[in-house]
Amino acid sequence: MRDIVPFEGLRIRNRFRDLFDDFFNDSFFYDLDFPAKKEIFRRAFAELEETDKEIIAKVELPGIEKENVEIVATGDGLEIKGMKKEEKEKKDKDSYSYSSRSVGFKRYISLPEYADIDKATASYKNGLLEVRIPKKTTSKQRQKIIEVK
């Protein structure tokens, strides 16, 4: 019988959330060109890795400047959001046109209970965000065999 690792259960839950997000993705509404939609979010590609000491999340945010990246850590996950605003202005002798739109990426990543978000760090380079979250020491990791004398 295969043991279920708690973090693997979170991965399965994330896959279901991703399927749901794909079905109801904001790009669906963007294609319909609703005037009420002002910000367009696409689901950012993310890759998770777990080592003995930490959880590493790598998230692609192409075209987003470092200043426009926002990370909110909660007790059970990370919400990562990156926005960019595009503005186009064209002036001719007889005409003038202006357009703007906000486009961004958003991703929610569930974290296991042993993730220590208080000590999390993030770095960003060339459109790749890397968030490192150390693991808390749990009672399971602190096991010690005590010899009876």
C-alpha positions, 0 to 999 in steps of 0.5 A: 500500500502506498503512503500518501505524503501530505504535500502530494495531497496538496498537489492533487488539490492544486491540479483540480483547482487548475482544471477549474481555473482553465475552464473559467479562465479570465481569458475566456471573458477577455475574448468576449470583450466585456466592457466591465473587465478592466484587468485581465489575468492569466494563470502563471506557470508554476513549478514546485520542488520540495527538499528536506529543508524547504519548498521552492516555488518557481513562477514564470511572469513574462514581461512583468517588472519586479516592482509590479510583482505582489506576493501574499502569504497566508497560513495555507498558501501563496497568492502571486500576482504580477501586472503590467499596463500597456498604453498606446497613443497615436497623434496625427495631424487629423486624428488622435487615438489612445488605448490602454489595458492591464494584463497580468498573471496570477497564481495561488499555490497551496502550502502544507502546514509545515511551511514556515511562511514567516521565513520565506524569501523571494527573488526575481530575475528575467521574468522568473520568480523564485520563492523559498519557504523553509519547513518548520520542525515538526514532531515527526522530524524531531523523533529520537529513540531514548534508551531505557536504562 
